[in-house]
């Protein structure tokens, strides 16, 4: 038997900016303003720079991600690359970590050969 989602209960509210009547899927509290769809765009919290959960992830209803925004705005900073000499072919290459003297470092081509063995 397939799961049937019941309709979400909506509550009447008044927009804290424009005063327009609107509906929200939670019980409004007197100590927090509620915004209509148009005004909400001006009050979206800034996206968190990392981590999971939290109440600052840009959700309209206080902490849960909107279905369409999961992970879509995550920006990875450029990796710091380090110069190294390949232990097999002797060519200079760049690697995304600081090389340690005790361990061999391989260029991409030689690394693939070692990875297969």
C-alpha distance (Angstrom), angle and dihedral (degrees) to the residues before:
residue distance angle dihedral
X1 . . .
X2 3.85 . .
X3 3.77 120.1 .
X4 3.78 112.6 -104.4
X5 3.76 116.8 -154.9
X6 3.77 112.0 -143.1
X7 3.80 117.3 -136.3
X8 3.78 114.4 -87.4
X9 3.78 114.9 -109.5
X10 3.79 109.7 -115.6
X11 3.81 125.7 -154.2
X12 3.78 129.1 -150.6
X13 3.80 115.9 -115.7
X14 3.80 141.2 162.8
X15 3.80 120.3 -123.4
X16 3.79 111.8 -109.9
X17 3.82 91.6 -142.0
X18 3.79 110.9 36.6
X19 3.83 99.3 17.4
X20 3.81 92.6 -127.2
X21 3.81 117.2 149.6
X22 3.82 112.7 -111.0
X23 3.80 141.5 159.6
X24 3.79 128.6 -117.8
X25 3.84 131.9 -173.3
X26 3.82 93.3 -122.6
X27 3.79 137.7 57.8
X28 3.84 105.9 -92.8
X29 3.81 116.6 -126.1
X30 3.78 123.8 -142.9
X31 3.82 93.2 -130.1
X32 3.83 95.7 55.7
X33 3.81 126.6 58.2
X34 3.80 121.1 -126.7
X35 3.80 121.9 -148.2
X36 3.80 133.2 -154.9
X37 3.82 117.4 -121.8
X38 3.80 93.6 -93.4
X39 3.82 96.6 48.2
X40 3.81 93.2 40.7
X41 3.83 89.4 70.5
X42 3.84 88.0 66.8
X43 3.81 92.6 51.8
X44 3.81 102.8 45.6
X45 3.79 110.0 135.3
X46 3.80 117.3 -118.1
X47 3.78 114.0 -95.9
X48 3.78 117.0 -98.4
X49 3.80 115.2 -108.9
X50 3.78 93.6 -135.7
X51 3.75 148.7 -31.9
X52 3.75 130.6 75.6
X53 3.78 131.1 -81.5
X54 3.75 119.9 -3.3
X55 3.76 129.6 130.5
X56 3.82 96.5 -95.3
X57 3.79 99.5 72.1
X58 3.80 96.1 109.7
X59 3.77 98.4 -97.2
X60 3.73 119.7 152.5
X61 3.80 94.7 -144.9
X62 3.79 101.1 48.9
X63 3.79 115.8 -80.6
X64 3.78 112.2 -13.8
X65 3.78 119.2 102.1
X66 3.76 119.4 -114.3
X67 3.78 109.1 -114.3
X68 3.81 94.1 -114.3
X69 3.80 96.7 48.3
X70 3.80 102.3 58.2
X71 3.77 107.7 134.3
X72 3.79 94.2 -28.5
X73 3.80 96.5 121.4
X74 3.78 99.6 41.9
X75 3.79 109.2 126.5
X76 3.77 120.0 -166.6
X77 3.79 116.0 -148.4
X78 3.80 116.0 -123.9
X79 3.79 114.2 -85.5
X80 3.76 118.4 -111.0
X81 3.80 106.5 -119.5
X82 3.81 125.5 -152.6
X83 3.79 128.7 -155.3
X84 3.80 116.3 -119.0
X85 3.80 140.9 161.0
X86 3.80 118.3 -116.7
X87 3.81 111.6 -115.3
X88 3.83 91.7 -143.5
X89 3.80 109.4 39.6
X90 3.83 99.8 17.5
X91 3.82 94.1 -129.0
X92 3.77 119.6 142.1
X93 3.80 113.1 -110.9
X94 3.79 141.0 166.9
X95 3.79 122.5 -115.7
X96 3.85 131.0 -173.6
X97 3.84 94.4 -123.0
X98 3.80 138.4 50.9
X99 3.79 108.6 -92.6
X100 3.81 118.5 -123.9
X101 3.79 118.6 -142.2
X102 3.81 93.7 -129.9
X103 3.83 96.5 56.9
X104 3.81 128.4 63.3
X105 3.79 119.1 -118.2
X106 3.80 122.9 -151.6
X107 3.79 133.6 -160.3
X108 3.82 116.3 -121.2
X109 3.79 93.9 -92.9
X110 3.82 95.6 48.8
X111 3.79 91.5 41.2
X112 3.81 89.7 58.9
X113 3.81 90.0 53.1
X114 3.82 91.6 51.7
X115 3.79 91.6 44.3
X116 3.83 91.8 57.7
X117 3.83 93.3 53.1
